Amino acid sequence: MKFNKLTNKHIDKLISIVGIKYVHQSKQKRVEYGSDETEDFSFPPEIVLLPKTKEEVSEIMKLAYEFNLPVTPMGARTGLSGGALSIYGGIGLSMERFNKIIKIDEDNLQVIVQPGVITEVLQNECKAKGLYYAPDPASRGTCFIGGNLAENSGGPRAVKYGVTKDFVLNLEVVLPNGDVIETGANTLKNSTGYNLTQLMVGSEGTLGIITKAVLKLLPYPKQNLLMLVPFKSATKACEAVSAIFKAGITPSALEFMERDAIVWTIDFLNEKSIKIEDDVAAQLLIEVDGNNAEVLFKDCEIIAEVVDKFEAGEILFAESEAQKDALWFIRRRVGEAVKSNSIYKEEDTVVPRFELANLLKGVKKIGEKYGFTSVCYGHAGDGNLHINIIKGKLSDAAWKNELPKGIREIFELTVALGGTLSGEHGIGYVQKNYMDIAFSNVELDLMKAIKKAFDSKGILNPGKIFE
């Protein structure tokens, strides 16, 4: 792709739009905004802008469109697929000042929110009113709603409540040419024209810039129970997942963690209160929630009966909110613990949940073939397995040249099992070379045609999903 470089004339105009205080040109700031949580990549933009209003975003995009300048939308930069990296330099457009919860509509169970609001802040504000915004990625304490929308984020409770797309009613979007649109309506049902709302969710900032979202809320569940189930076999743990659902139980969360994931996280956090026996190969963290304690206890009894058939060990029932928080804290920090332990690559595979055990076994065999180890964990209830490939003793040459072949085989296996390349992290920069595994040329051409219809010059988040 060929884009123009920013000139002093462009910069002066951008400063006039957002104000000098909200323009960063120093190398330090550009480097800061040039990376996310994807490995160790660094792609600093030429300039960083922090607009405050949709009108400012519109004016920025009109300028970028006129002069063919690449623009990379940015949120909290907690992504794991390189979605917010300024691959072609240009303008880094940070949405961090769009940080208002505009209205919590208790009558219609809706919230109007800007994209720079931290997910957990939104959840807590809704909870204070007895309402529930369920999508909760592991980075919920730092990630932005806008990033969740861009990547169609999930998290542990997606198994019962759905992912981000299931909570979106309407979006305000600035298009690459500066036009401003609304994608839908603030209604629970809408069969009026093409579904632009769902097209925008998960588009990874390649079609438009979200400046406002109308999200659906639920009544907050009054009670939950949490159990930690150990297994001597990781495969058996995966096999137990499907059996729980077949027994008629839909947990509010069902998480899988391999032994190394648990041990590394306990060590990383210096957590003394959680013990893992020597013969434990994996654990399932299982939560049920609702409004009737008697029903929830019965659900746990059924789950206990099911997992016993898969050689589960002694089940730990969290007896207090503090203990629940401690268990969830460990689960949510697994990714960070793995990252601190070794150079790694994380693949976000997802398969029908019954195939989870076959995926895990296949990943281990591929690792043996290519000489890498893997640490696996994820949202087992969704069939979503995060595969952390550890560099360990692999040579730099093998890591660079051979590992991509192994990753391709992992994705080929995933698709062969009825799955796809990403469950919640997106394709972004790091997975785009594998899109041919999941899609035919006809399907890819349709996607590219949609991109061109929205962004005829290809200036918005270039270098993501496909070239």
KAQUITA-V137530 format. One line per field, one symbol per residue. ss: DSSP state (2 for helix, 1 for strand, 0 for the rest). psi: psi as a letter, one per 40 degrees, with the letter a starting at -180 (. if undefined). burial: 1 if it has 16 or more other C-alpha atoms within 10 Angstrom, else 0. A space follows every 10 residues. Layout:
# KAQUITA-V137530
ss = ???
psi = ???
burial = ???
This chain:
# KAQUITA-V137530
ss = 0000000222 2222222202 2211002222 2200000000 0000001110 0002222222 2222222000 1111000000 0000000000 1111000000 1111100001 1110000122 2222222000 1100010000 0001222222 2000100222 2002222111 1111100001 1100000000 0000022222 0000000111 1111110110 0011111111 1002222222 2222220000 0011111122 2222222220 0000000000 0111111111 0022222222 2222222200 0100011000 2222222222 2202222222 2001111111 0022222222 2222222222 0011111112 2201111111 0000022222 2222222222 2222220001 0000000000 0222222200 2222222222 2222000001 0000000
psi = ihiiihiddd dddddddeid dfhheidddd ddeeiaehbf ihghidihig ididdddddd ddddddefhi hhiibefeie efdehgdfba hhghedegfh hdhhgddefi hhiieehhdd ddddddddef ihhdhgidfd ediidddddd eficideddd eiaddeehdi ihhhideeih iiebifidih fgaigddddd heeffedihh eiihiiiiih hdiiihihhi iehddddddd ddddddeehg ieigihhidd ddddddddef heehihideh diihhhiiia ehdddddddd ddddddddef fiahhhhhei dddddddddd deedddddde dihihhhgih ihddeddddd ddddddddde fiiihiiagd deehhhhhhh dbehiddddd dddddddddd ddddddeeai dhdeeidbdd edeededdii dddddddddd ddddgdefeh fieidi.
burial = 0000110001 0001101100 0111000001 0011111110 0111111111 1101111111 1111100111 1111111111 1111111111 1111111110 1001000011 1111111111 1110011000 1111111111 0111111111 1111111111 1111111111 1111111101 0011010000 0000001101 1111111111 1111111101 0001111111 1111111111 1111000001 1111111111 1111110100 0000000001 1111111110 0000010011 0111011101 0110100100 0001011001 1111101110 0001111111 1111111111 0111011001 1111111111 1111111111 1001000010 0010011111 1111101011 1111111111 1101101100 0000000000 1001101111 1111110
